[in-house]
Structures are given as structure tokens and as C-alpha cells.
């Protein structure tokens, strides 16, 4: 059942594009649709750049994974070497 769900989720964008292409035969995408797509790609790119710049360990630091200590979970963190 899970495999079927994965296949369906994989095929949804292709089916949506095919339906759009068939319904808009010869007209092409509207200016609003192209503008919305450009804005969406720009927002995603900006988010990826921000995440890459702000979610990194500082120079010379190492990641200490989460561990079980004295009956409690100590979350992962950055520590000096």
C-alpha cells in the first residue's frame, strides 16, 4: 500500500502538467502564472540560502550527537574540539 502511495505522489505532478497542457492547448501559460512561478522559485532559493548560512557549525566546532545521560536525553549540540 505504501509503495502505491509513493508511485501516486510521484505521478501527480506529471498528470497535473499533462492536464494543464491539454486544457491550455495553444494558449500557453498566463503572465500571472509565470510571475507566480518566478516568485515561488525566488522565495525557495532565498530560503535555502538563508538556511545554509544560518544553520551551520562555527569554524573549529564539532557536532556532539544526542545521547542518553542519567535517565534523560541530552540534545545534540556544537562543542569545541
N, C-alpha and C positions, 0 to 999 in steps of 0.2 A: 504494500500500500504506500509506503514511504517513497519507494522508487517511482511509482506512478505520479505522486505529488511533485517530485523533483523534475520529472520529464514535463509535466504540465506547466510548472513555473518557468522552465527553460523555454518552452514554446510560446508562451503568452506574448512576449514582445514581437516575435515573428508573425504571429497571427494578427496582432494589432496593426503592425505595419502593412501587412497584406490587405487587411480590411480598409485601412486608410487609403492605400494606393488604388484599390479597386473603386472606392467611393469618390475619390478625387481625381479620376482619370482625366488627364489633360489640363487640369486647373493648377496643379502644384500647390505647395503649402502657402498659407496666407502669411502676410507680413507679421501679423501678431504672433502666429505660431513660431515663426523663425526667431522673432525677437525674444519670446519666452524661452525658447531653447537656448539661445545665446546667453541670456541672463542666468538660466539654471546651470549651465556649464561653468560660467564665471563664478557663481556662488560656490559650487562644488570645488572648483580649483582653489579658490581663496580659502575655503575651509581646510582643504588638505595641506596647503602651505602653512596656515596658522597652526594646525595640529602638529605638523612636522617640526615647526620652530619652537613650540612651547611644551611639547611632551617628550623631551629628551633629557638624558642624564648630563650633568655638567662634565667638563673635562676632568679626567682623573678619578671619576666616581664609578663604582661598580654596583650592580643590582644585587640586592640580597632578597632571595625569594621568600614568600610567606612560609611560616613554619609553626609547628605546634610547640608551645613552651608553657610549662606549669599549668596545663589544663586549658589554655586559651590560645587562640590563633593570633599570631603576630603578623600583621600585614607586611607585604613586600615594600622595600624602600631602597633609596640610594644611600650608599655609605662610602666613605673614603677607603682606599685600599689598605 
